[in-house]
Amino acid sequence: MPSLPLFIAPARHADPAAALAQVRAIYDSSIAHLREALHAFVGGDDLTQPVRACYPFVRIHTDTVVRADSRLSYGFVSGPGTYETTLTRPDLFADYYLEQFRLLLRNHHVSLEVGTSSQPIPVHFSFAEHDHIEGTMSAERRLLLRDRFDLPDLASMDDGIANGTHEPQPGAPYPLALFTAPRIDYSLHRLRHYSGTTPEHFQNFVLFTNYQFYIDEFVRLGRERVADPASDYSAFVEPGNVVTRRAGTAAAPEDALGSAPPRLPQMPAYHLVRPDGMGITMVNIGIGPANAKTITDHIAVLRPHAWIMLGHCAGLQNTQQLGDYVLAHGYVREDHVLDEDLPLWVPVPALAEVQVALESAVAEVTQLEGYELKRVMRTGTVASTDNRNWELLPYRGPQQRFSQSRAIALDMESATIAANGFRFRVPYGTLLCVSDKPMHGEIKLPGMANQFYRERVEQHLRIGMHAVELLRRGGVDRLHSRKLRSFAEVAFQ
């Protein structure tokens, strides 16, 4: 018989704040129970029985499909039945949970049931932020840990719900959210590892790039923004959780825990923070679709309002010039990393709100409009490949397919980021900059590339940041497109 925390009885709530308070109580009690037992175990206590604590759940039951607002793409269940999901980290997701609870109560006029689920919390997901407990134990002690605590179970954290392949067991509730609590916890830990910053710093708008030049410029602009006492941004955060507060703002106690890492993580993240979480995160994903899939798999659990790819590409049209912009309205997916999750026959549509914001940002930053804007920007299909040396393949291979697709640009990451945005219902967009034209004899050479980067990076980044400002100003309710939702969709955004 496992040792369990004090039981908190399930309760029904007609108030979102009360429901969230119940979630907090259950989660905090469970985590405290695990941590207390874990510290005793690390201190030498072998424990006389296994230790277990479970996630809270939220459940809704409705007998009708009637809902209040058909304009939203989320906030309602797809039909009569019982729907449920496990929840984690109410400290991190408090505002998000409150909004989802509020919409469910408003749209269905039934109470929410909150209680303790039967899904165990893996002990690794109970560690405090700066705990490194396993490293202090011997190999034998780590093996004994497996007998006393629950470990991560991959069967409880697959992406079947997001992929549309999940089939509930007979009599089991339908899913209420794309991700279960263990899946979210898994990604929160991966984000720390890959980005070098804690999930708390991630903002609701994310820019991805495949070049360090963009990060260097983002750091310069970020520090410049927070140096202004009147700035809308409250802090700038760099890998190692190094925080620069807005001028005139006192440091927070946790700022002292940050320190620059001895080496950058695999995909370092930088955060231009707003108090409402509506700032900008920028991640250097490096080169290749594998990295693009990896980081978006994990950022998706934070439920951002949009992510946008800003990077360099090969121009495929002879009429393009180095430095021209490409606004993707379609994608040829030859990246292969998502073939098992999102079949190639699934279209990845352009999202009007993101497209309009990007085009408007290009026009406003370059001071060009109408027919003149066409001189520096083209809208068209972007092809993404997993073969960096695609140029060396016989012509009747990818080059012929790219020509047939009418692709105007090629890179290695954009289609992956867009496809994962589609898969995870995260609004997405792509604005690339032509850095070479290998099919037309203009290949990147070191000297030419460096000059190109210096001339274009700053403008390109300012366009991306301004597009985020336009999206934020337009309202996130309009941003979450119904194009991203299926006919049997989960209720949570």
Helices and strands as residue ranges (DSSP letters): E 11-13, H 16-42, E 54-62, E 81-86, H 90-108, E 112-120, G 123-126, G 134-136, H 139-148, G 154-156, H 160-163, E 174-175, H 181-195, G 199-201, E 205-209, H 212-226, E 235-238, E 242-245, G 253-257, E 269-273, E 280-284, H 289-299, G 300-302, E 306-315, E 325-334, H 352-366, H 370-373, E 377-385, G 390-392, H 398-405, E 407-411, H 414-424, E 428-436, G 438-440, H 446-474, H 476-479, G 482-484
